[in-house]
């Protein structure tokens, strides 16, 4: 599977930064894509690349072999022009040694995922300098809304961000505030929310709830805020207006989840 790492303003000899990786594979008439935020440690042959959260995946069925080959060829060419470099070796999941002096703490919270729609295309059209400036404004606006709603930033994922909230109503209000703030930047985003338990051990957080939250966000359309039934069920009917978006099978998640759109 050909793999590429976005170097952006970084170079191959730079270590210790967060970037984005992109993978593509063809099997007959079907193309498989995988992408997400990664951490880069080391340089040269000693460089290690780790997923910061589970990557997103997409399957494209082209119907015929030649269109599938053309899709792969064109997609790789676009990544090269967007300052992606070929990446040798595998992308691992970082495994941190367990701390023996403290048991992981179980936490219930509402999880928010924010992601820019078609960010790669926008970055290529605007150029690195202008895109970097827009990204700085983007993260500043998101963090202002997080502060207002008392959310906690967990990690940035390339052009996205993951945060947690004690109350689901605060998370939804923050999501709507972020969406409104993006209008002035000319950015379209998708947002997903899920409520569930996860484990906290020092700076590390783990749990299926984060995977579900990421999959909920992936189902959202541009400008849309989607929540899982777990979020809706924790809220008073008078707090927020929701519209049923049906039952969905979330990739890699055991059961189907009913999703709801936050009405404007």
Secondary structure as UniProt FT lines:
FT   STRAND          2..6
FT   TURN            8..9
FT   TURN            12..13
FT   STRAND          17..27
FT   TURN            28..29
FT   STRAND          30..41
FT   HELIX           44..46
FT   STRAND          48..51
FT   STRAND          56..61
FT   HELIX           65..81
FT   TURN            82..83
FT   STRAND          84..86
FT   STRAND          92..93
FT   TURN            100..101
FT   STRAND          105..116
FT   TURN            117..118
FT   HELIX           119..126
FT   HELIX           128..149
FT   STRAND          152..156
FT   STRAND          160..165
FT   HELIX           168..183
FT   TURN            184..186
FT   STRAND          189..201
FT   TURN            202..203
FT   STRAND          204..206
FT   HELIX           208..219
FT   TURN            222..223
FT   STRAND          225..228
FT   HELIX           229..233
FT   TURN            237..239
FT   STRAND          242..249
FT   TURN            251..252
FT   STRAND          256..262
//
